[in-house]
Amino acid sequence: MNNKKKRDRAVIDGEPNPDMERREMPHIAIVTLKLDVRAIFPNGLFDKYVMGDEALRKYGLAQKGQFVMRGYSEGDCLQKVQKLLEDINGKARE
Protein backbone atom coordinates (compact mmCIF):
# COMPACT_ATOMS: atom_id res chain seq x y z
CA MET A 1 0.00 0.00 0.00
CA ASN A 2 1.32 3.46 -0.91
CA ASN A 3 1.47 5.86 2.06
CA LYS A 4 2.53 8.92 0.05
CA LYS A 5 0.16 11.87 0.31
CA LYS A 6 -1.96 12.14 -2.81
CA ARG A 7 -1.65 15.61 -4.36
CA ASP A 8 -4.92 17.43 -4.94
CA ARG A 9 -4.79 18.26 -8.65
CA ALA A 10 -6.77 20.90 -10.43
CA VAL A 11 -9.51 19.90 -12.83
CA ILE A 12 -10.03 22.08 -15.91
CA ASP A 13 -13.01 21.44 -18.18
CA GLY A 14 -13.53 18.09 -16.47
CA GLU A 15 -9.96 16.92 -17.13
CA PRO A 16 -7.19 16.68 -14.51
CA ASN A 17 -4.41 19.23 -14.94
CA PRO A 18 -1.20 17.48 -13.84
CA ASP A 19 0.85 20.68 -14.01
CA MET A 20 -0.97 22.67 -11.31
CA GLU A 21 -2.26 21.92 -7.85
CA ARG A 22 -5.78 23.11 -7.06
CA ARG A 23 -4.57 25.48 -4.32
CA GLU A 24 -2.33 27.26 -6.86
CA MET A 25 -5.23 28.08 -9.18
CA PRO A 26 -7.27 31.30 -8.93
CA HIS A 27 -10.02 31.08 -6.29
CA ILE A 28 -13.25 32.88 -5.52
CA ALA A 29 -14.97 33.32 -2.14
CA ILE A 30 -18.66 34.17 -2.07
CA VAL A 31 -19.57 35.73 1.27
CA THR A 32 -23.26 35.81 2.24
CA LEU A 33 -24.49 38.27 4.86
CA LYS A 34 -27.68 38.60 6.88
CA LEU A 35 -28.38 41.97 8.46
CA ASP A 36 -30.59 42.25 11.56
CA VAL A 37 -31.24 45.81 12.75
CA ARG A 38 -33.17 46.12 16.02
CA ALA A 39 -33.98 48.85 18.50
CA ILE A 40 -32.21 48.75 21.87
CA PHE A 41 -34.35 49.52 24.91
CA PRO A 42 -33.03 51.70 27.77
CA ASN A 43 -32.48 48.53 29.85
CA GLY A 44 -30.14 47.16 27.17
CA LEU A 45 -32.51 44.51 25.81
CA PHE A 46 -33.07 44.22 22.06
CA ASP A 47 -36.46 44.67 20.42
CA LYS A 48 -37.87 41.40 19.10
CA TYR A 49 -38.76 43.10 15.79
CA VAL A 50 -36.12 43.19 13.06
CA MET A 51 -36.13 46.04 10.56
CA GLY A 52 -37.43 44.72 7.22
CA ASP A 53 -36.24 45.23 3.67
CA GLU A 54 -38.71 48.05 3.02
CA ALA A 55 -37.34 50.15 5.90
CA LEU A 56 -33.74 49.24 5.04
CA ARG A 57 -34.23 50.31 1.40
CA LYS A 58 -34.48 53.92 2.63
CA TYR A 59 -30.79 53.56 3.47
CA GLY A 60 -29.86 51.62 0.34
CA LEU A 61 -29.61 48.35 2.27
CA ALA A 62 -31.31 44.95 2.38
CA GLN A 63 -31.56 42.14 4.94
CA LYS A 64 -29.44 39.79 2.83
CA GLY A 65 -26.50 40.35 0.55
CA GLN A 66 -23.46 38.78 -1.03
CA PHE A 67 -20.05 39.92 -2.14
CA VAL A 68 -17.24 38.20 -3.95
CA MET A 69 -13.53 38.11 -3.20
CA ARG A 70 -11.08 36.79 -5.79
CA GLY A 71 -7.49 35.71 -5.39
CA TYR A 72 -4.76 34.45 -7.67
CA SER A 73 -4.46 31.37 -5.42
CA GLU A 74 -6.31 29.67 -2.56
CA GLY A 75 -4.10 31.37 0.03
CA ASP A 76 -4.38 34.81 -1.58
CA CYS A 77 -8.18 34.57 -1.73
CA LEU A 78 -8.48 33.50 1.91
CA GLN A 79 -6.02 36.17 3.09
CA LYS A 80 -8.15 38.83 1.38
CA VAL A 81 -11.31 37.50 3.06
CA GLN A 82 -9.58 37.35 6.44
CA LYS A 83 -8.27 40.93 6.13
CA LEU A 84 -11.69 42.25 5.12
CA LEU A 85 -13.39 40.50 8.07
CA GLU A 86 -10.75 41.78 10.48
CA ASP A 87 -11.21 45.32 9.09
CA ILE A 88 -14.98 45.07 9.53
CA ASN A 89 -14.59 43.73 13.05
CA GLY A 90 -12.11 46.47 13.98
CA LYS A 91 -14.32 49.23 12.63
CA ALA A 92 -17.35 47.80 14.45
CA ARG A 93 -15.52 48.19 17.77
CA GLU A 94 -14.78 51.90 17.24
Backbone as XML, in Angstrom:
<?xml version="1.0"?>
<chain id="A" units="angstrom">
  <residue number="1" name="MET">
    <atom name="N" x="0.837" y="-1.180" z="0.000"/>
    <atom name="CA" x="0.000" y="0.000" z="0.000"/>
    <atom name="C" x="0.880" y="1.242" z="0.000"/>
  </residue>
  <residue number="2" name="ASN">
    <atom name="N" x="0.536" y="2.242" z="-0.779"/>
    <atom name="CA" x="1.323" y="3.460" z="-0.914"/>
    <atom name="C" x="0.872" y="4.473" z="0.132"/>
  </residue>
  <residue number="3" name="ASN">
    <atom name="N" x="1.801" y="4.904" z="1.006"/>
    <atom name="CA" x="1.472" y="5.855" z="2.063"/>
    <atom name="C" x="1.768" y="7.299" z="1.687"/>
  </residue>
  <residue number="4" name="LYS">
    <atom name="N" x="2.236" y="7.554" z="0.475"/>
    <atom name="CA" x="2.526" y="8.925" z="0.053"/>
    <atom name="C" x="1.230" y="9.726" z="-0.038"/>
  </residue>
  <residue number="5" name="LYS">
    <atom name="N" x="1.336" y="10.997" z="0.358"/>
    <atom name="CA" x="0.160" y="11.865" z="0.307"/>
    <atom name="C" x="-0.218" y="12.123" z="-1.157"/>
  </residue>
  <residue number="6" name="LYS">
    <atom name="N" x="-1.465" y="11.901" z="-1.461"/>
    <atom name="CA" x="-1.956" y="12.142" z="-2.813"/>
    <atom name="C" x="-2.122" y="13.645" z="-3.022"/>
  </residue>
  <residue number="7" name="ARG">
    <atom name="N" x="-1.550" y="14.183" z="-4.076"/>
    <atom name="CA" x="-1.653" y="15.613" z="-4.358"/>
    <atom name="C" x="-3.017" y="15.928" z="-4.948"/>
  </residue>
  <residue number="8" name="ASP">
    <atom name="N" x="-3.615" y="16.997" z="-4.460"/>
    <atom name="CA" x="-4.924" y="17.433" z="-4.940"/>
    <atom name="C" x="-4.711" y="18.224" z="-6.221"/>
  </residue>
  <residue number="9" name="ARG">
    <atom name="N" x="-5.027" y="17.634" z="-7.347"/>
    <atom name="CA" x="-4.790" y="18.258" z="-8.647"/>
    <atom name="C" x="-6.003" y="19.046" z="-9.114"/>
  </residue>
  <residue number="10" name="ALA">
    <atom name="N" x="-5.715" y="20.077" z="-9.856"/>
    <atom name="CA" x="-6.767" y="20.902" z="-10.428"/>
    <atom name="C" x="-7.471" y="20.148" z="-11.549"/>
  </residue>
  <residue number="11" name="VAL">
    <atom name="N" x="-8.725" y="20.465" z="-11.739"/>
    <atom name="CA" x="-9.505" y="19.902" z="-12.834"/>
    <atom name="C" x="-9.980" y="21.067" z="-13.694"/>
  </residue>
  <residue number="12" name="ILE">
    <atom name="N" x="-9.650" y="21.024" z="-14.969"/>
    <atom name="CA" x="-10.031" y="22.082" z="-15.905"/>
    <atom name="C" x="-10.884" y="21.449" z="-16.998"/>
  </residue>
  <residue number="13" name="ASP">
    <atom name="N" x="-12.066" y="21.970" z="-17.194"/>
    <atom name="CA" x="-13.012" y="21.440" z="-18.182"/>
    <atom name="C" x="-13.213" y="19.934" z="-18.008"/>
  </residue>
  <residue number="14" name="GLY">
    <atom name="N" x="-13.273" y="19.488" z="-16.754"/>
    <atom name="CA" x="-13.534" y="18.088" z="-16.472"/>
    <atom name="C" x="-12.327" y="17.180" z="-16.592"/>
  </residue>
  <residue number="15" name="GLU">
    <atom name="N" x="-11.173" y="17.721" z="-16.974"/>
    <atom name="CA" x="-9.960" y="16.919" z="-17.129"/>
    <atom name="C" x="-8.926" y="17.318" z="-16.092"/>
  </residue>
  <residue number="16" name="PRO">
    <atom name="N" x="-8.233" y="16.346" z="-15.485"/>
    <atom name="CA" x="-7.194" y="16.681" z="-14.507"/>
    <atom name="C" x="-6.063" y="17.461" z="-15.165"/>
  </residue>
  <residue number="17" name="ASN">
    <atom name="N" x="-5.549" y="18.453" z="-14.458"/>
    <atom name="CA" x="-4.408" y="19.231" z="-14.935"/>
    <atom name="C" x="-3.205" y="18.822" z="-14.092"/>
  </residue>
  <residue number="18" name="PRO">
    <atom name="N" x="-2.318" y="17.987" z="-14.634"/>
    <atom name="CA" x="-1.201" y="17.476" z="-13.838"/>
    <atom name="C" x="-0.134" y="18.526" z="-13.532"/>
  </residue>
  <residue number="19" name="ASP">
    <atom name="N" x="-0.193" y="19.670" z="-14.181"/>
    <atom name="CA" x="0.846" y="20.684" z="-14.007"/>
    <atom name="C" x="0.564" y="21.673" z="-12.881"/>
  </residue>
  <residue number="20" name="MET">
    <atom name="N" x="-0.627" y="21.654" z="-12.309"/>
    <atom name="CA" x="-0.971" y="22.666" z="-11.315"/>
    <atom name="C" x="-1.813" y="22.057" z="-10.205"/>
  </residue>
  <residue number="21" name="GLU">
    <atom name="N" x="-1.437" y="22.357" z="-8.969"/>
    <atom name="CA" x="-2.256" y="21.924" z="-7.846"/>
    <atom name="C" x="-3.458" y="22.859" z="-7.720"/>
  </residue>
  <residue number="22" name="ARG">
    <atom name="N" x="-4.540" y="22.333" z="-7.203"/>
    <atom name="CA" x="-5.778" y="23.109" z="-7.061"/>
    <atom name="C" x="-5.551" y="24.381" z="-6.261"/>
  </residue>
  <residue number="23" name="ARG">
    <atom name="N" x="-4.785" y="24.305" z="-5.180"/>
    <atom name="CA" x="-4.574" y="25.479" z="-4.322"/>
    <atom name="C" x="-3.798" y="26.585" z="-5.018"/>
  </residue>
  <residue number="24" name="GLU">
    <atom name="N" x="-3.093" y="26.263" z="-6.112"/>
    <atom name="CA" x="-2.328" y="27.262" z="-6.859"/>
    <atom name="C" x="-3.173" y="27.985" z="-7.907"/>
  </residue>
  <residue number="25" name="MET">
    <atom name="N" x="-4.351" y="27.474" z="-8.166"/>
    <atom name="CA" x="-5.228" y="28.075" z="-9.180"/>
    <atom name="C" x="-5.946" y="29.285" z="-8.594"/>
  </residue>
  <residue number="26" name="PRO">
    <atom name="N" x="-6.448" y="30.186" z="-9.441"/>
    <atom name="CA" x="-7.267" y="31.303" z="-8.927"/>
    <atom name="C" x="-8.482" y="30.761" z="-8.177"/>
  </residue>
  <residue number="27" name="HIS">
    <atom name="N" x="-8.877" y="31.478" z="-7.123"/>
    <atom name="CA" x="-10.021" y="31.077" z="-6.289"/>
    <atom name="C" x="-10.991" y="32.245" z="-6.133"/>
  </residue>
  <residue number="28" name="ILE">
    <atom name="N" x="-12.215" y="31.894" z="-5.777"/>
    <atom name="CA" x="-13.254" y="32.884" z="-5.520"/>
    <atom name="C" x="-13.939" y="32.520" z="-4.196"/>
  </residue>
  <residue number="29" name="ALA">
    <atom name="N" x="-14.211" y="33.521" z="-3.377"/>
    <atom name="CA" x="-14.967" y="33.323" z="-2.138"/>
    <atom name="C" x="-16.253" y="34.131" z="-2.262"/>
  </residue>
  <residue number="30" name="ILE">
    <atom name="N" x="-17.370" y="33.492" z="-2.044"/>
    <atom name="CA" x="-18.664" y="34.166" z="-2.069"/>
    <atom name="C" x="-19.130" y="34.262" z="-0.621"/>
  </residue>
  <residue number="31" name="VAL">
    <atom name="N" x="-19.204" y="35.488" z="-0.120"/>
    <atom name="CA" x="-19.570" y="35.730" z="1.274"/>
    <atom name="C" x="-21.024" y="36.178" z="1.317"/>
  </residue>
  <residue number="32" name="THR">
    <atom name="N" x="-21.836" y="35.494" z="2.108"/>
    <atom name="CA" x="-23.259" y="35.809" z="2.237"/>
    <atom name="C" x="-23.500" y="36.427" z="3.608"/>
  </residue>
  <residue number="33" name="LEU">
    <atom name="N" x="-24.224" y="37.542" z="3.625"/>
    <atom name="CA" x="-24.485" y="38.273" z="4.859"/>
    <atom name="C" x="-25.976" y="38.330" z="5.153"/>
  </residue>
  <residue number="34" name="LYS">
    <atom name="N" x="-26.306" y="38.355" z="6.435"/>
    <atom name="CA" x="-27.678" y="38.597" z="6.883"/>
    <atom name="C" x="-27.617" y="39.744" z="7.878"/>
  </residue>
  <residue number="35" name="LEU">
    <atom name="N" x="-28.390" y="40.772" z="7.638"/>
    <atom name="CA" x="-28.375" y="41.973" z="8.459"/>
    <atom name="C" x="-29.643" y="42.045" z="9.301"/>
  </residue>
  <residue number="36" name="ASP">
    <atom name="N" x="-29.476" y="42.057" z="10.625"/>
    <atom name="CA" x="-30.589" y="42.247" z="11.555"/>
    <atom name="C" x="-30.383" y="43.584" z="12.258"/>
  </residue>
  <residue number="37" name="VAL">
    <atom name="N" x="-31.305" y="44.513" z="12.072"/>
    <atom name="CA" x="-31.244" y="45.807" z="12.751"/>
    <atom name="C" x="-32.437" y="45.868" z="13.698"/>
  </residue>
  <residue number="38" name="ARG">
    <atom name="N" x="-32.137" y="46.095" z="14.977"/>
    <atom name="CA" x="-33.169" y="46.116" z="16.019"/>
    <atom name="C" x="-32.982" y="47.338" z="16.900"/>
  </residue>
  <residue number="39" name="ALA">
    <atom name="N" x="-34.053" y="47.786" z="17.500"/>
    <atom name="CA" x="-33.979" y="48.854" z="18.495"/>
    <atom name="C" x="-33.409" y="48.276" z="19.786"/>
  </residue>
  <residue number="40" name="ILE">
    <atom name="N" x="-32.728" y="49.144" z="20.556"/>
    <atom name="CA" x="-32.209" y="48.751" z="21.868"/>
    <atom name="C" x="-32.967" y="49.560" z="22.920"/>
  </residue>
  <residue number="41" name="PHE">
    <atom name="N" x="-33.590" y="48.860" z="23.846"/>
    <atom name="CA" x="-34.346" y="49.517" z="24.908"/>
    <atom name="C" x="-33.391" y="50.113" z="25.950"/>
  </residue>
  <residue number="42" name="PRO">
    <atom name="N" x="-33.883" y="51.077" z="26.742"/>
    <atom name="CA" x="-33.031" y="51.701" z="27.769"/>
    <atom name="C" x="-32.392" y="50.695" z="28.737"/>
  </residue>
  <residue number="43" name="ASN">
    <atom name="N" x="-33.039" y="49.543" z="28.955"/>
    <atom name="CA" x="-32.477" y="48.534" z="29.852"/>
    <atom name="C" x="-31.441" y="47.635" z="29.169"/>
  </residue>
  <residue number="44" name="GLY">
    <atom name="N" x="-31.156" y="47.918" z="27.894"/>
    <atom name="CA" x="-30.144" y="47.162" z="27.167"/>
    <atom name="C" x="-30.658" y="45.971" z="26.393"/>
  </residue>
  <residue number="45" name="LEU">
    <atom name="N" x="-31.929" y="45.631" z="26.555"/>
    <atom name="CA" x="-32.509" y="44.509" z="25.812"/>
    <atom name="C" x="-32.812" y="44.931" z="24.380"/>
  </residue>
  <residue number="46" name="PHE">
    <atom name="N" x="-32.776" y="43.951" z="23.472"/>
    <atom name="CA" x="-33.073" y="44.216" z="22.063"/>
    <atom name="C" x="-34.554" y="44.005" z="21.786"/>
  </residue>
  <residue number="47" name="ASP">
    <atom name="N" x="-35.092" y="44.826" z="20.894"/>
    <atom name="CA" x="-36.461" y="44.667" z="20.420"/>
    <atom name="C" x="-36.567" y="43.331" z="19.683"/>
  </residue>
  <residue number="48" name="LYS">
    <atom name="N" x="-37.709" y="42.669" z="19.794"/>
    <atom name="CA" x="-37.868" y="41.396" z="19.097"/>
    <atom name="C" x="-38.128" y="41.600" z="17.604"/>
  </residue>
  <residue number="49" name="TYR">
    <atom name="N" x="-38.470" y="42.816" z="17.201"/>
    <atom name="CA" x="-38.762" y="43.097" z="15.792"/>
    <atom name="C" x="-37.497" y="43.527" z="15.054"/>
  </residue>
  <residue number="50" name="VAL">
    <atom name="N" x="-37.273" y="42.882" z="13.914"/>
    <atom name="CA" x="-36.119" y="43.186" z="13.064"/>
    <atom name="C" x="-36.584" y="44.104" z="11.938"/>
  </residue>
  <residue number="51" name="MET">
    <atom name="N" x="-35.797" y="45.117" z="11.645"/>
    <atom name="CA" x="-36.132" y="46.043" z="10.556"/>
    <atom name="C" x="-36.178" y="45.259" z="9.240"/>
  </residue>
  <residue number="52" name="GLY">
    <atom name="N" x="-37.237" y="45.444" z="8.476"/>
    <atom name="CA" x="-37.431" y="44.715" z="7.223"/>
    <atom name="C" x="-36.782" y="45.394" z="6.031"/>
  </residue>
  <residue number="53" name="ASP">
    <atom name="N" x="-36.851" y="44.718" z="4.901"/>
    <atom name="CA" x="-36.242" y="45.231" z="3.666"/>
    <atom name="C" x="-36.801" y="46.596" z="3.256"/>
  </residue>
  <residue number="54" name="GLU">
    <atom name="N" x="-38.099" y="46.781" z="3.431"/>
    <atom name="CA" x="-38.714" y="48.053" z="3.021"/>
    <atom name="C" x="-38.099" y="49.226" z="3.787"/>
  </residue>
  <residue number="55" name="ALA">
    <atom name="N" x="-37.950" y="49.085" z="5.088"/>
    <atom name="CA" x="-37.345" y="50.147" z="5.900"/>
    <atom name="C" x="-35.859" y="50.302" z="5.576"/>
  </residue>
  <residue number="56" name="LEU">
    <atom name="N" x="-35.168" y="49.183" z="5.345"/>
    <atom name="CA" x="-33.738" y="49.238" z="5.039"/>
    <atom name="C" x="-33.462" y="49.880" z="3.683"/>
  </residue>
  <residue number="57" name="ARG">
    <atom name="N" x="-34.407" y="49.726" z="2.739"/>
    <atom name="CA" x="-34.226" y="50.312" z="1.399"/>
    <atom name="C" x="-34.060" y="51.826" z="1.459"/>
  </residue>
  <residue number="58" name="LYS">
    <atom name="N" x="-34.635" y="52.464" z="2.465"/>
    <atom name="CA" x="-34.481" y="53.918" z="2.626"/>
    <atom name="C" x="-33.015" y="54.298" z="2.785"/>
  </residue>
  <residue number="59" name="TYR">
    <atom name="N" x="-32.212" y="53.340" z="3.258"/>
    <atom name="CA" x="-30.787" y="53.565" z="3.475"/>
    <atom name="C" x="-29.922" y="52.875" z="2.414"/>
  </residue>
  <residue number="60" name="GLY">
    <atom name="N" x="-30.584" y="52.326" z="1.398"/>
    <atom name="CA" x="-29.859" y="51.622" z="0.345"/>
    <atom name="C" x="-29.359" y="50.249" z="0.769"/>
  </residue>
  <residue number="61" name="LEU">
    <atom name="N" x="-30.024" y="49.642" z="1.742"/>
    <atom name="CA" x="-29.606" y="48.347" z="2.274"/>
    <atom name="C" x="-30.707" y="47.306" z="2.121"/>
  </residue>
  <residue number="62" name="ALA">
    <atom name="N" x="-30.355" y="46.054" z="2.381"/>
    <atom name="CA" x="-31.314" y="44.947" z="2.385"/>
    <atom name="C" x="-30.919" y="43.993" z="3.501"/>
  </residue>
  <residue number="63" name="GLN">
    <atom name="N" x="-31.832" y="43.089" z="3.862"/>
    <atom name="CA" x="-31.558" y="42.137" z="4.941"/>
    <atom name="C" x="-30.517" y="41.098" z="4.554"/>
  </residue>
  <residue number="64" name="LYS">
    <atom name="N" x="-30.399" y="40.790" z="3.286"/>
    <atom name="CA" x="-29.436" y="39.794" z="2.826"/>
    <atom name="C" x="-28.602" y="40.366" z="1.691"/>
  </residue>
  <residue number="65" name="GLY">
    <atom name="N" x="-27.377" y="39.906" z="1.621"/>
    <atom name="CA" x="-26.499" y="40.355" z="0.554"/>
    <atom name="C" x="-25.332" y="39.405" z="0.371"/>
  </residue>
  <residue number="66" name="GLN">
    <atom name="N" x="-24.637" y="39.580" z="-0.736"/>
    <atom name="CA" x="-23.456" y="38.782" z="-1.032"/>
    <atom name="C" x="-22.392" y="39.685" z="-1.626"/>
  </residue>
  <residue number="67" name="PHE">
    <atom name="N" x="-21.141" y="39.296" z="-1.403"/>
    <atom name="CA" x="-20.054" y="39.917" z="-2.138"/>
    <atom name="C" x="-19.032" y="38.848" z="-2.462"/>
  </residue>
  <residue number="68" name="VAL">
    <atom name="N" x="-18.189" y="39.162" z="-3.419"/>
    <atom name="CA" x="-17.238" y="38.200" z="-3.945"/>
    <atom name="C" x="-15.826" y="38.709" z="-3.735"/>
  </residue>
  <residue number="69" name="MET">
    <atom name="N" x="-14.952" y="37.813" z="-3.317"/>
    <atom name="CA" x="-13.527" y="38.111" z="-3.196"/>
    <atom name="C" x="-12.808" y="37.138" z="-4.123"/>
  </residue>
  <residue number="70" name="ARG">
    <atom name="N" x="-11.847" y="37.642" z="-4.881"/>
    <atom name="CA" x="-11.079" y="36.792" z="-5.790"/>
    <atom name="C" x="-9.608" y="36.860" z="-5.423"/>
  </residue>
  <residue number="71" name="GLY">
    <atom name="N" x="-8.924" y="35.758" z="-5.642"/>
    <atom name="CA" x="-7.494" y="35.710" z="-5.395"/>
    <atom name="C" x="-6.790" y="34.911" z="-6.465"/>
  </residue>
  <residue number="72" name="TYR">
    <atom name="N" x="-5.500" y="35.174" z="-6.647"/>
    <atom name="CA" x="-4.758" y="34.449" z="-7.675"/>
    <atom name="C" x="-4.413" y="33.027" z="-7.235"/>
  </residue>
  <residue number="73" name="SER">
    <atom name="N" x="-4.653" y="32.724" z="-5.938"/>
    <atom name="CA" x="-4.463" y="31.372" z="-5.421"/>
    <atom name="C" x="-5.415" y="31.177" z="-4.244"/>
  </residue>
  <residue number="74" name="GLU">
    <atom name="N" x="-5.477" y="29.956" z="-3.728"/>
    <atom name="CA" x="-6.312" y="29.668" z="-2.562"/>
    <atom name="C" x="-5.903" y="30.550" z="-1.383"/>
  </residue>
  <residue number="75" name="GLY">
    <atom name="N" x="-4.603" y="30.589" z="-1.100"/>
    <atom name="CA" x="-4.103" y="31.370" z="0.029"/>
    <atom name="C" x="-4.359" y="32.858" z="-0.127"/>
  </residue>
  <residue number="76" name="ASP">
    <atom name="N" x="-4.149" y="33.383" z="-1.329"/>
    <atom name="CA" x="-4.381" y="34.809" z="-1.582"/>
    <atom name="C" x="-5.850" y="35.155" z="-1.373"/>
  </residue>
  <residue number="77" name="CYS">
    <atom name="N" x="-6.735" y="34.334" z="-1.868"/>
    <atom name="CA" x="-8.177" y="34.565" z="-1.726"/>
    <atom name="C" x="-8.568" y="34.582" z="-0.251"/>
  </residue>
  <residue number="78" name="LEU">
    <atom name="N" x="-8.102" y="33.595" z="0.506"/>
    <atom name="CA" x="-8.478" y="33.503" z="1.914"/>
    <atom name="C" x="-7.841" y="34.608" z="2.752"/>
  </residue>
  <residue number="79" name="GLN">
    <atom name="N" x="-6.643" y="35.044" z="2.383"/>
    <atom name="CA" x="-6.019" y="36.170" z="3.091"/>
    <atom name="C" x="-6.825" y="37.449" z="2.886"/>
  </residue>
  <residue number="80" name="LYS">
    <atom name="N" x="-7.334" y="37.648" z="1.664"/>
    <atom name="CA" x="-8.155" y="38.830" z="1.382"/>
    <atom name="C" x="-9.449" y="38.800" z="2.196"/>
  </residue>
  <residue number="81" name="VAL">
    <atom name="N" x="-10.079" y="37.634" z="2.275"/>
    <atom name="CA" x="-11.311" y="37.502" z="3.061"/>
    <atom name="C" x="-11.006" y="37.768" z="4.531"/>
  </residue>
  <residue number="82" name="GLN">
    <atom name="N" x="-9.946" y="37.174" z="5.042"/>
    <atom name="CA" x="-9.584" y="37.350" z="6.441"/>
    <atom name="C" x="-9.310" y="38.817" z="6.757"/>
  </residue>
  <residue number="83" name="LYS">
    <atom name="N" x="-8.573" y="39.507" z="5.898"/>
    <atom name="CA" x="-8.266" y="40.929" z="6.127"/>
    <atom name="C" x="-9.546" y="41.765" z="6.133"/>
  </residue>
  <residue number="84" name="LEU">
    <atom name="N" x="-10.437" y="41.504" z="5.179"/>
    <atom name="CA" x="-11.691" y="42.248" z="5.124"/>
    <atom name="C" x="-12.505" y="42.031" z="6.396"/>
  </residue>
  <residue number="85" name="LEU">
    <atom name="N" x="-12.622" y="40.789" z="6.855"/>
    <atom name="CA" x="-13.393" y="40.503" z="8.066"/>
    <atom name="C" x="-12.750" y="41.135" z="9.299"/>
  </residue>
  <residue number="86" name="GLU">
    <atom name="N" x="-11.433" y="41.123" z="9.360"/>
    <atom name="CA" x="-10.747" y="41.781" z="10.475"/>
    <atom name="C" x="-10.974" y="43.287" z="10.436"/>
  </residue>
  <residue number="87" name="ASP">
    <atom name="N" x="-10.950" y="43.880" z="9.231"/>
    <atom name="CA" x="-11.209" y="45.321" z="9.089"/>
    <atom name="C" x="-12.629" y="45.658" z="9.536"/>
  </residue>
  <residue number="88" name="ILE">
    <atom name="N" x="-13.590" y="44.843" z="9.127"/>
    <atom name="CA" x="-14.982" y="45.073" z="9.526"/>
    <atom name="C" x="-15.100" y="44.966" z="11.043"/>
  </residue>
  <residue number="89" name="ASN">
    <atom name="N" x="-14.519" y="43.945" z="11.614"/>
    <atom name="CA" x="-14.593" y="43.726" z="13.055"/>
    <atom name="C" x="-13.930" y="44.874" z="13.798"/>
  </residue>
  <residue number="90" name="GLY">
    <atom name="N" x="-12.805" y="45.357" z="13.336"/>
    <atom name="CA" x="-12.110" y="46.466" z="13.976"/>
    <atom name="C" x="-12.902" y="47.742" z="13.917"/>
  </residue>
  <residue number="91" name="LYS">
    <atom name="N" x="-13.524" y="48.020" z="12.794"/>
    <atom name="CA" x="-14.320" y="49.232" z="12.635"/>
    <atom name="C" x="-15.594" y="49.158" z="13.473"/>
  </residue>
  <residue number="92" name="ALA">
    <atom name="N" x="-16.125" y="47.963" z="13.666"/>
    <atom name="CA" x="-17.350" y="47.801" z="14.450"/>
    <atom name="C" x="-17.092" y="48.111" z="15.918"/>
  </residue>
  <residue number="93" name="ARG">
    <atom name="N" x="-15.860" y="47.956" z="16.359"/>
    <atom name="CA" x="-15.524" y="48.194" z="17.765"/>
    <atom name="C" x="-15.266" y="49.660" z="18.049"/>
  </residue>
  <residue number="94" name="GLU">
    <atom name="N" x="-15.086" y="50.471" z="17.030"/>
    <atom name="CA" x="-14.785" y="51.905" z="17.236"/>
    <atom name="C" x="-16.005" y="52.664" z="17.699"/>
  </residue>
</chain>
